Amino acid sequence: MSTETAMAEKRSYFPQDLGKPMTGAQILLRSLLMEGVEYVFGYPGGAVLPIYDSLYGHELKHILTRHEQGAIHAADGYARSTGKPGVVIATSGPGATNLVTGIATAMMDSVPLVCITGNVPQNLIGTDAFQEANICGITFPITKHNYFVRDAAELPRIIREAFHIATTGRPGPVLVDIPKDVSNQVTNYYYPEKVQLRGYNPTTKPNRLQIDRMCQAIKGAKKPVILAGGGVVHSGAEKELLDFVEKTKIPVITTLMGLAGFSGHHPFHLGMPGMHGSYTANHAIQESDLLISIGARFDDRVTGKLSTFARNAKIVHIDVDPAEIGKNVETFVPIVGDVKLVLQAVNEKAEQPETEDWIKQLMEWKRQYPYSYENDDKVIKPQWLIQMIYESTKGEAIITTDVGQHQMWVAQYYLFDNPRSFITSGGLGTMGFGFPAAIGAQFANPDKTVVAITGDGGFQMNMQELAVAAEHNIPVKIVIVNNRYLGMVRQWQELFSQRRYSAVDLSSGPDFVKLAEAYGIKGMRASTPEEALDVWNKALNHEGPVLIDFEVEPEENVFPMVPPGAGLDDMIMGGE
Ligand SMILES: Cc1ncc(C[n+]2csc(CCOP(=O)(O)OP(=O)(O)O)c2C)c(N)n1
């Protein structure tokens, strides 16, 4: 069904309301329904009271989180796991500012969100009124667009545009700030059929000449490699990427955001690049003569020292956002367009280059230098734990992570096969993200196993959301990789500050099992691999939410590692 037909169907869903007088708050909620919204995550307050009043008994499902940051990360997890925009509501002032980290997180990873904030009535704007914050000003650099609504009659158009902007071109967060008088204002309801936005016309169809140039470059390449990023997942181009790889036999490196965009099992998958990337991926980039970047933005965690990055390669850069092209690396063939459409066009033309020796070399590296660690049958090694979770879920789970060592181990040891099955804060690296994001993903996917793999540090940043898991009895599995440290920071201090462990000791607790129990959730603990297997099986079969505190080897490090500022060739392999 086309979007327009779907819209028309929805419009006829409320024909009785068209032209009727309604408050701004009622119009807002009607408009959200018109956009197909099912869940709204949020937290009330004075400036959004009219909206919450209208929510009473409303068919929109509102999830009350216990912190606005929890709400926005949940909306983000909902969006990343479905591709549909996530919606969050917060009150003015502190409610709105509590969204800021979540907005920046979504912006960096190109996640479609519509964030609705209340504000003080317009006659108080600019007076430092109680709970006033200029949230439009604050979020200007971290939203794709933001709106300050002055008249309830504008609300339908603004909401329509907000969803359009959030979901088209390069997706991202849009904020709509609604003063309280606008929520209370009564006006006639209508809903615009079309979005007419001057100056906003994202290019989605690629230029044919550039596609030809790309195919020429492929033909002449001896050592080509693909760098696939989050853009593949955002555009739903997993199949097109696979077709491209099978057709051209060019191997694939997936960035952290691109991991679930290409099967971790495919023989041509070389792993992740960059700071904690695989030996093969990093050396493939450094040796390649043609680097085809697909929906990836050359983040410094990927490139390492820029001046040495892919020094022998011509770069083809495919991105829906023209601002990305040429931003960090010099581009040989720039292609602006939606990744899916670009790959469809390329797949019609591209031929397989002669790369037998190159593939042989890569496969040899893969065999010789896989991700590796020393296992132990008495202590839980975090890498083993991730592998065990992978094997037991057969790669079918939706995994969310927090930020730190455990995040990198998930990226290395959980092989993702399915689109939208890996949810992590890549660009901003937001601790506190993983658990609320898992809640959002679980609401969106009630029948799937959703596992939040988190650190003892990151979990404590939004652990209040245990209340939401308990209240709705959602079956989310919370895995705490508990090393009693801010592990990733400790690793840097070990390697680069002569073990001066400054402010990273978390050994004072809390007792996570008791914490879970305090919220009415099942809590379990494991300190040996044997216990780990046992409790994990119980957790998988448990019907409601469950938290498992896995006490792991405290001083395990993530390897390989490219030291900050070094080139991709200068990897510390570990065990050296
Ligand atoms: C909000 C926020 N504050 C600080 C950091 C910096 N930081 C990155 S990783 C890390 C340690 C994470 O520790 P933990 O959650 O226990 O996970 P581990 O590394 O041990 O797996 C810190 C403090 C961050 N990424 N986000």
The ligand as a Gaussian input file, in Angstrom:
#p B3LYP/6-31G(d) Opt

LIG

1 1
 C       26.944000       9.152000      29.583000
 C       28.351000       8.711000      29.459000
 N       29.255000       9.067000      30.379000
 C       30.544000       8.665000      30.279000
 C       30.951000       7.891000      29.229000
 C       32.401000       7.448000      29.093000
 N       32.538000       5.992000      29.153000
 C       32.652000       5.218000      28.051000
 S       32.752000       3.621000      28.395000
 C       32.669000       3.885000      30.041000
 C       32.717000       2.753000      31.024000
 C       31.522000       1.885000      30.935000
 O       31.523000       1.012000      32.032000
 P       30.434000      -0.100000      32.192000
 O       29.093000       0.447000      31.938000
 O       30.620000      -0.781000      33.486000
 O       30.761000      -1.079000      30.971000
 P       32.099000      -1.928000      30.677000
 O       33.039000      -1.049000      29.908000
 O       32.664000      -2.343000      31.984000
 O       31.627000      -3.077000      29.846000
 C       32.575000       5.260000      30.311000
 C       32.512000       5.858000      31.665000
 C       29.968000       7.546000      28.271000
 N       30.267000       6.829000      27.190000
 N       28.686000       7.946000      28.400000

